[in-house]
Amino acid sequence: MITAMARLLALPLSGLALIGAAPPETRFDISLRAALSDDASGRLLLFAAPLSTDNGKSEDIDIYGPDDARIFVAGRDVASFGPDRTVSIDAEEGAFPKGLAGLAPGDYRVQVVLDRDGDYNYGGRGPGDLVSKVVTLRLPLGARPSIALDHKLPAAPAQFDVTGLPPRAAEQITASRPHLHDERVVSTALTRFRGTPQSVAAWVLTPPGYDPHGRVTYPTVYTAGAFGTNHRVDGQQLSRIWHLMETKAIPPMIWVTLDFASPTGTTEFADSVNNGPWGEALTREIIPALESRYRMDAKPSGRFLTGHSSGGWFALWAMVRYPAFFGGSWASSPDPVDFRHFIGVDLYQPGANMYRDAQGVARPLERAHGAVKTTIAQAAGIETVLGRDGGQLRSFDWTFSPRRADGTPAPLFDRVTGAVDAQVAAYWRDNYDSGHRIETQWPRLRHDLDGKVHVVVGTADSYYLDGAVHDLEAAFRKVGGRAEFIYVPGASHSINEVYARDGDRNAYYREMAQAMYAVARPSGATGGALKRNPPAGGRVRRRAV
């Protein structure tokens, strides 16, 4: 779901304007050092935070970090730095939460970043971005400051570089390395849609004892990461799975992590008029190609889905959309699966508004320990400043919305007022609302879907995603369908909290892996001396419908 970039609260304001006084300076001159590049383009971002003991010596001022609730950011697009290698940015315009002149007087730590590939909303600053040194400035400004873009961020570490990682994590990543296979699958469907060659990246983890030339085949688990992950992170996260298989805590299976990151956010492997036919590519091209390269079962009873957060939405949607193709889905803390609770908002209610409820109260987006961390309006505001696309909220538009005449997706809601577009919401409902799909198409779905859906979520999910899961459960109950819903009391959006039972963070991995294997091998064969574990218990509320 939403990453830490959304945790921005309103800054204190002060009345700086005096009758007859000149308005404060809000412009900055940003220069490009010749040693960095002949010229550059991208999204220019200026960050400012009140000087504190935490950031007084920091080399980075960003939307992340312990003081991110007090971060100011302004942005503008830059096509060129021109012959004088300088551009200006007016921090009174295109700023969050308000213009620079509205900030309280005092000392601020300021840094400028040129996001060269336009993915700040998705992954933050990264390799190749140009960055200035952090400077301390006093507001209100007495003169127009000049700040130089000083250095280029280096390339990302190698895939299996474990420098700085905890010893246990480093050990698991190193041990899994010989069993991880980096794959690229060319997609004719996506190439046809985009007009340029397209391929999908995946990591394939083979189990202990795997023989590529043997006769033994394995059940296969397809998974995707949370919003903000990428192909490199996907590979590292499979190290935990290798450790569990190596220690016989889970059965031997092939695990595949699929990369669904794109310049517009995550595609969710859903067919979309904006992103393209990702569902078609998954089921007709990617999976068949991998099954031709590896000793996979290559049949519905041997194909499984799992994922967390945005990956959880993928795992559930692929199951509901292609019920005859997969043997079961285990989704955890999925992005909204029923749009009657879309981050707490009923999109179908007349006059629905993403920013405020019927009483005018600001709608929360993120909570922690019972307290609101940020609102939907604030998250939308920061996304708008950081860039046009790539943020979580805009990513939903790219996946779920109809396409406008200009080739961009219709926004679900007005980014200024928060008003929901009822026609766009109806399009979302008819094409991507899993709960609505269950209620309206159950006679057609029942034969292939009944009993295959498993969802787990925390009762204190950080983004209120448990509400939509309850709606999905109600949809199954309404049609008399069988599915499993697990609610973990007090658990937030953290996968470690959702998967943990009695202090064991791997408990749900074991439970779902054993359940998958039981579907694939109903005879009870385990492929080795598997450590049998009872269903994860603890304080979970388990509901089978």
VOGU-3710 file (C-alpha; in Angstrom, 3 decimals, decimal comma):
1> mitamarlla> 0,000/0,000/0,000  1,318/3,512/0,743  5,019/3,834/1,669  6,513/6,211/4,257  6,451/9,010/1,681  2,814/9,702/2,576  3,469/10,439/6,256  3,310/14,183/6,045  1,273/16,327/8,416  0,339/19,968/8,131
11> lplsglalig> 3,101/22,397/8,939  2,584/25,248/11,429  1,699/28,475/9,677  2,402/32,033/10,731  1,235/35,392/9,554  4,334/36,714/7,850  2,733/39,372/5,701  2,706/42,836/7,219  0,750/45,756/5,866  2,996/47,649/3,469
21> aappetrfdi> 5,822/45,063/3,685  7,318/43,499/0,563  6,405/39,847/0,094  9,130/37,437/1,233  11,470/35,916/-1,314  10,411/32,400/-2,299  12,562/31,729/-5,369  15,748/29,677/-5,523  18,380/29,503/-8,281  19,507/25,934/-8,902
31> slraalsdda> 22,702/25,366/-10,875  24,090/22,278/-12,600  27,814/21,719/-12,140  29,665/21,041/-15,364  31,354/17,983/-13,911  27,978/16,268/-13,477  26,465/16,573/-16,931  26,340/18,744/-20,029  22,619/19,191/-19,400  19,842/17,420/-17,533
41> sgrlllfaap> 16,069/17,161/-17,303  13,574/15,743/-14,841  11,494/16,702/-11,835  13,239/19,298/-9,647  12,338/18,921/-5,965  13,236/21,223/-3,096  12,936/19,827/0,434  13,010/21,868/3,643  12,681/20,861/7,295  13,034/22,924/10,480
51> lstdngksed> 16,550/22,641/11,892  16,647/20,093/14,702  19,101/17,954/16,621  18,098/15,065/14,354  18,916/16,729/11,045  21,573/19,265/12,016  24,356/17,131/10,544  22,286/15,031/8,150  23,391/14,662/4,535  19,829/14,040/3,352
61> idiygpddar> 16,563/15,913/3,770  13,867/13,734/2,311  10,270/12,675/2,815  11,557/9,753/4,881  13,111/9,795/8,325  12,232/10,535/11,959  11,266/14,139/11,254  9,336/13,562/8,029  6,114/14,891/9,538  7,564/18,394/9,236
71> ifvagrdvas> 8,961/18,209/5,713  8,143/20,870/3,120  8,573/20,102/-0,588  8,151/22,091/-3,789  8,523/20,786/-7,322  8,640/21,719/-10,988  9,520/20,011/-14,249  12,806/20,950/-15,927  13,390/20,345/-19,642  16,876/21,896/-19,717
81> fgpdrtvsid> 19,248/23,967/-17,595  20,005/26,159/-20,604  23,294/27,808/-21,621  23,855/29,360/-18,182  23,292/25,960/-16,527  20,794/27,441/-14,050  17,058/27,199/-13,492  14,839/28,740/-10,857  12,177/27,188/-8,694  9,515/29,236/-6,930
91> aeegafpkgl> 8,785/27,419/-3,670  5,536/29,322/-3,320  4,055/27,369/-6,228  3,599/23,639/-6,614  4,390/23,110/-2,948  3,216/20,938/-0,078  1,617/21,540/2,317  1,519/25,238/1,340  3,831/27,777/-0,189  7,180/28,687/1,376
101> aglapgdyrv> 5,880/32,026/2,634  3,520/30,160/4,958  6,284/28,436/6,918  7,076/29,581/10,439  10,163/31,819/10,763  13,337/30,020/11,756  16,284/27,999/10,520  15,621/25,258/7,962  17,691/22,487/6,447  17,242/22,564/2,668
111> qvvldrdgdy> 18,204/20,157/-0,104  17,466/19,986/-3,833  17,095/16,827/-5,941  16,665/16,368/-9,674  14,626/13,188/-10,168  15,842/12,242/-13,635  13,646/9,225/-14,346  10,398/10,434/-12,767  10,004/7,627/-10,227  10,261/9,550/-6,955
121> nyggrgpgdl> 6,645/8,803/-6,135  7,349/5,080/-6,405  10,841/4,492/-5,087  12,235/7,836/-3,923  15,622/9,128/-5,020  17,812/6,600/-6,744  20,825/5,926/-8,972  21,547/8,729/-11,423  19,528/11,398/-9,612  21,380/14,683/-9,037
131> vskvvtlrlp> 21,507/16,007/-5,478  22,755/19,129/-3,697  24,477/19,388/-0,362  22,189/20,155/2,569  22,328/23,849/3,497  20,876/25,773/6,417  18,770/28,802/5,543  16,754/31,218/7,669  13,141/31,924/6,749  11,753/34,250/5,664
141> lgarpsiald> 14,442/34,607/3,025  16,152/37,968/2,763  17,625/37,259/-0,660  17,342/34,718/-3,454  19,514/31,706/-2,546  21,662/29,795/-5,025  22,063/26,043/-4,567  24,204/23,803/-6,761  23,370/20,243/-7,708  26,536/18,778/-6,285
151> hklpaapaqf> 26,712/15,051/-6,934  25,108/12,105/-8,705  23,745/9,196/-6,704  25,732/6,010/-7,417  24,466/2,829/-8,999  22,540/0,411/-6,803  24,545/-2,311/-5,038  24,895/-5,646/-6,772  21,954/-8,030/-6,476  23,559/-10,183/-3,800
161> dvtglppraa> 25,557/-7,478/-2,012  24,896/-8,035/1,696  26,957/-5,111/2,978  25,328/-3,591/6,041  22,635/-6,241/6,382  22,028/-8,105/9,660  24,151/-11,280/9,795  21,160/-13,625/9,618  19,696/-11,884/6,558  23,103/-11,808/4,879
171> eqitasrphl> 23,569/-15,521/5,517  20,169/-16,402/4,034  20,703/-14,252/0,926  24,111/-15,800/0,316  22,751/-19,328/0,807  19,862/-18,763/-1,616  22,007/-17,331/-4,371  22,785/-20,566/-6,293  19,074/-21,408/-6,368  17,774/-18,056/-7,650
181> hdervvstal> 17,388/-17,651/-11,382  16,908/-14,253/-13,019  14,376/-14,493/-15,847  13,041/-12,139/-18,512  9,988/-13,213/-20,487  9,182/-11,368/-23,695  5,504/-10,435/-23,937  3,929/-10,195/-27,359  0,704/-8,831/-25,841  2,426/-5,977/-23,989
191> trfrgtpqsv> 4,699/-5,278/-26,960  1,652/-4,960/-29,201  0,010/-2,589/-26,719  3,083/-0,394/-26,167  4,491/-0,471/-29,666  7,993/-1,197/-28,328  9,562/-4,501/-27,151  8,303/-5,410/-23,672  9,391/-8,103/-21,247  8,510/-9,022/-17,675
201> aawvltppgy> 11,169/-9,756/-15,067  10,886/-12,603/-12,588  13,001/-14,445/-10,044  12,605/-18,218/-9,931  13,650/-19,972/-6,712  14,163/-23,716/-7,111  13,907/-25,986/-4,032  16,550/-28,173/-2,401  17,279/-31,231/-4,510  15,967/-29,673/-7,693
211> dphgrvtypt> 17,246/-31,411/-10,832  16,561/-29,499/-14,062  16,954/-32,738/-16,001  15,014/-34,983/-13,627  11,483/-36,281/-13,836  10,226/-34,766/-10,581  8,005/-31,698/-10,928  7,037/-29,197/-8,260  4,031/-27,090/-7,314  4,726/-23,434/-8,077
221> vytagafgtn> 3,889/-20,329/-6,059  3,551/-17,002/-7,879  3,929/-13,865/-5,808  4,451/-10,119/-6,204  5,773/-7,519/-3,791  4,234/-4,540/-2,055  4,029/-1,077/-3,590  7,547/0,347/-3,883  9,369/-2,945/-4,366  11,403/-3,724/-7,456
231> hrvdgqqlsr> 13,063/-6,667/-9,146  16,191/-6,417/-7,012  14,249/-6,419/-3,737  12,031/-9,258/-4,966  15,040/-11,520/-5,335  16,350/-10,771/-1,866  13,001/-11,441/-0,253  12,991/-14,994/-1,581  15,965/-15,761/0,669  13,548/-16,323/3,553
241> iwhlmetkai> 11,641/-18,881/1,499  14,858/-20,724/0,691  15,745/-20,877/4,383  12,316/-22,303/5,251  12,583/-24,960/2,544  16,177/-25,788/3,414  15,231/-26,375/7,051  12,155/-28,365/5,960  9,820/-25,901/7,661  7,813/-25,732/4,411
251> ppmiwvtldf> 7,445/-28,255/1,548  9,705/-28,126/-1,512  8,096/-25,933/-4,154  9,205/-23,529/-6,859  8,609/-19,887/-5,939  8,377/-17,115/-8,533  8,385/-13,401/-7,753  6,925/-11,313/-10,554  7,940/-7,710/-11,122  4,879/-5,541/-11,724
261> asptgttefa> 6,536/-2,161/-11,163  6,139/0,378/-13,962  6,558/4,141/-14,497  2,906/4,526/-13,473  3,141/2,497/-10,241  2,150/-1,151/-10,036  0,162/-2,861/-12,770  -1,252/-5,574/-10,441  -1,152/-7,955/-13,455  -4,640/-6,740/-14,281
271> dsvnngpwge> -5,740/-6,116/-17,853  -6,078/-2,347/-18,155  -6,913/0,076/-20,938  -4,114/2,282/-19,590  -1,321/-0,117/-18,597  -2,065/-2,842/-21,107  -3,031/-6,530/-21,035  -0,989/-7,618/-18,019  -3,409/-10,376/-17,023  -3,321/-11,823/-20,517
281> altreiipal> 0,468/-11,631/-20,505  0,652/-13,419/-17,151  -1,594/-16,360/-17,974  -0,869/-16,810/-21,687  2,798/-15,879/-21,948  4,764/-15,496/-18,716  3,613/-18,563/-16,797  3,624/-20,863/-19,854  7,144/-19,680/-20,716  8,418/-20,381/-17,197
291> esryrmdakp> 6,708/-23,762/-17,164  8,621/-24,639/-20,335  11,933/-23,749/-18,675  11,506/-25,338/-15,234  10,222/-28,588/-13,735  6,869/-27,120/-12,688  3,620/-29,069/-12,288  2,163/-26,906/-15,078  -1,483/-27,517/-14,167  -4,093/-25,624/-12,104
301> sgrfltghss> -3,695/-27,818/-9,007  -0,002/-26,934/-8,975  -0,252/-23,154/-9,474  -0,716/-20,944/-6,418  -0,838/-17,242/-5,648  0,272/-15,195/-2,680  1,369/-11,647/-1,968  1,190/-8,851/0,559  -0,371/-5,383/0,218  -0,412/-4,500/-3,507
311> ggwfalwamv> 0,906/-8,015/-4,070  -2,037/-9,276/-2,023  -4,460/-7,502/-4,347  -2,740/-9,175/-7,291  -2,974/-12,602/-5,625  -6,696/-12,254/-5,000  -7,576/-10,598/-8,318  -5,726/-13,180/-10,409  -7,615/-15,913/-8,519  -11,013/-14,290/-9,016
321> rypaffggsw> -10,286/-13,345/-12,633  -8,756/-16,699/-13,670  -10,262/-19,242/-11,248  -9,742/-22,245/-13,514  -6,065/-21,433/-14,054  -4,912/-21,419/-10,407  -5,314/-23,851/-7,533  -5,647/-21,313/-4,730  -4,800/-17,851/-3,447  -3,404/-16,746/-0,077
331> asspdpvdfr> -3,555/-12,941/0,022  -2,366/-10,903/2,992  -3,400/-7,327/3,777  -4,491/-6,722/0,172  -5,127/-3,285/-1,267  -8,881/-2,578/-1,310  -10,660/-5,697/-2,605  -14,135/-4,207/-2,235  -14,640/-0,573/-3,192  -17,374/-0,028/-0,638
341> hfigvdlyqp> -14,397/0,325/1,699  -11,780/1,921/-0,519  -9,354/3,138/2,161  -12,431/3,655/4,306  -14,499/5,384/1,594  -17,661/3,957/0,001  -17,015/4,955/-3,608  -20,611/4,198/-4,587  -22,273/6,473/-2,060  -23,880/9,506/-3,751
351> ganmyrdaqg> -21,682/12,543/-3,252  -18,716/10,434/-2,088  -15,624/12,432/-1,210  -12,127/11,052/-0,657  -11,022/13,903/1,589  -13,905/14,433/4,005  -16,809/12,391/5,320  -20,434/13,516/5,489  -19,702/15,419/8,705  -16,776/17,256/7,146
361> varplerahg> -14,131/15,329/9,089  -10,861/14,697/7,270  -10,571/11,100/6,116  -7,501/9,289/7,447  -5,178/7,308/5,236  -2,700/5,891/7,710  -2,910/5,089/11,403  -0,538/3,767/14,030  -1,415/2,718/17,568  -4,845/4,265/17,251
371> avkttiaqaa> -3,592/7,678/16,092  -4,000/9,114/12,602  -0,630/9,560/10,886  -1,752/11,176/7,646  -4,914/11,918/5,700  -5,889/11,029/2,150  -5,793/14,725/1,196  -2,224/15,005/2,448  -1,115/11,884/0,568  -2,688/13,180/-2,641
381> gietvlgrdg> -1,009/16,545/-2,113  2,471/15,117/-1,732  1,983/12,813/-4,742  1,069/15,813/-6,887  4,218/17,700/-5,917  6,584/14,757/-6,309  5,465/14,034/-9,846  2,617/13,446/-12,215  2,536/9,644/-11,927  3,933/6,733/-9,962
391> gqlrsfdwtf> 2,323/7,357/-6,580  -0,017/4,875/-4,916  -3,229/6,847/-5,453  -2,447/7,710/-9,067  -1,368/4,112/-9,636  -4,937/3,025/-8,879  -6,147/5,367/-11,642  -3,708/3,866/-14,134  -4,882/0,350/-13,340  -8,617/0,753/-12,729
401> sprradgtpa> -9,816/3,843/-14,624  -11,170/4,365/-18,135  -8,872/6,085/-20,616  -9,422/9,735/-21,507  -9,160/11,219/-24,977  -5,674/12,549/-24,185  -4,428/9,030/-23,455  -4,256/9,400/-19,674  -6,464/7,633/-17,114  -9,511/9,429/-15,758
411> plfdrvtgav> -8,888/10,297/-12,084  -11,187/8,665/-9,568  -11,415/11,897/-7,598  -10,675/15,599/-7,936  -7,240/16,196/-6,428  -8,297/19,638/-5,145  -11,740/18,963/-3,684  -11,647/15,201/-3,157  -14,985/14,734/-4,958  -15,383/11,223/-6,422
421> daqvaaywrd> -16,358/10,955/-10,075  -19,387/8,644/-9,973  -18,907/7,477/-13,573  -15,287/6,513/-12,936  -16,302/4,748/-9,701  -18,911/2,764/-11,638  -16,238/1,717/-14,142  -14,017/0,564/-11,262  -16,930/-1,428/-9,793  -17,828/-3,161/-13,040
431> nydsghriet> -14,247/-4,112/-13,898  -12,094/-4,458/-10,755  -14,187/-4,744/-7,582  -13,639/-8,316/-6,356  -16,553/-8,197/-3,919  -18,906/-6,984/-6,636  -17,601/-9,690/-8,955  -18,353/-12,388/-6,371  -21,871/-11,082/-5,763  -22,832/-10,658/-9,422
441> qwprlrhdld> -21,000/-13,539/-11,129  -21,010/-16,315/-8,529  -23,038/-18,842/-10,547  -20,349/-18,706/-13,234  -17,410/-18,582/-10,781  -18,536/-21,109/-8,175  -17,291/-24,294/-9,820  -13,685/-23,099/-10,183  -13,418/-20,614/-7,299  -15,267/-22,151/-4,361
451> gkvhvvvgta> -12,867/-22,867/-1,487  -9,791/-21,384/-3,187  -9,715/-17,938/-1,567  -7,779/-17,332/1,671  -7,261/-13,819/3,078  -5,432/-12,681/6,209  -5,346/-9,111/7,529  -4,651/-7,251/10,754  -7,555/-5,725/12,662  -5,478/-2,546/13,016
461> dsyyldgavh> -4,258/-2,432/9,423  -2,315/0,785/8,943  -4,358/1,728/5,864  -7,768/0,496/7,053  -7,693/-2,394/4,584  -9,467/-4,720/7,009  -12,744/-2,928/6,195  -12,675/-4,069/2,569  -11,781/-7,623/3,633  -14,874/-7,728/5,859
471> dleaafrkvg> -16,949/-6,611/2,849  -15,443/-9,377/0,741  -16,267/-11,919/3,433  -19,835/-10,620/3,451  -20,006/-11,072/-0,321  -18,984/-14,729/-0,007  -21,537/-15,268/2,751  -24,241/-13,637/0,646  -23,758/-16,064/-2,254  -23,038/-19,095/-0,058
481> graefiyvpg> -19,439/-19,420/-1,252  -16,600/-21,054/0,667  -13,532/-18,999/1,580  -11,232/-18,457/4,561  -10,743/-15,135/6,321  -8,250/-14,611/9,146  -8,176/-11,447/11,253  -5,070/-10,939/13,397  -6,003/-8,844/16,455  -3,957/-5,671/16,784
491> ashsinevya> -1,759/-6,375/13,749  -0,893/-3,427/11,526  0,005/-3,547/7,830  3,395/-5,075/8,635  3,801/-8,512/7,086  5,808/-9,604/10,124  2,858/-8,789/12,397  0,279/-10,360/10,100  2,264/-13,588/9,636  3,403/-13,965/13,254
501> rdgdrnayyr> 1,832/-16,327/15,765  3,118/-16,491/19,327  6,300/-14,676/18,356  7,035/-16,829/15,313  7,202/-14,516/12,275  7,208/-17,439/9,842  4,098/-19,158/11,187  1,753/-18,175/8,371  4,351/-19,003/5,728  4,337/-22,567/7,050
511> emaqamyava> 0,567/-22,762/7,288  -0,150/-21,552/3,773  2,715/-23,519/2,183  1,445/-26,733/3,742  -2,102/-25,919/2,604  -0,877/-25,312/-0,949  1,067/-28,559/-0,959  -1,962/-30,470/0,271  -3,885/-29,256/-2,785  -1,069/-30,174/-5,152
521> rpsgatggal> -0,293/-33,513/-3,475  -3,567/-34,732/-1,941  -2,016/-38,174/-1,434  0,008/-36,685/1,398  3,469/-36,944/-0,179  5,702/-34,177/1,178  8,838/-34,619/-0,883  10,969/-35,080/2,213  10,959/-35,188/5,988  8,749/-32,120/6,341
531> krnppaggrv> 8,323/-30,703/9,805  4,583/-30,844/10,391  3,060/-27,783/11,989  -0,498/-27,306/13,198  -2,461/-24,382/11,737  -1,121/-21,097/13,064  -3,149/-20,245/16,112  -2,414/-17,668/18,747  -5,023/-14,945/18,971  -6,176/-14,985/15,340
541> rrrav> -9,851/-14,951/14,478  -10,344/-17,543/11,759  -13,559/-17,574/9,765  -14,412/-20,168/7,154  -17,436/-19,285/5,062
//
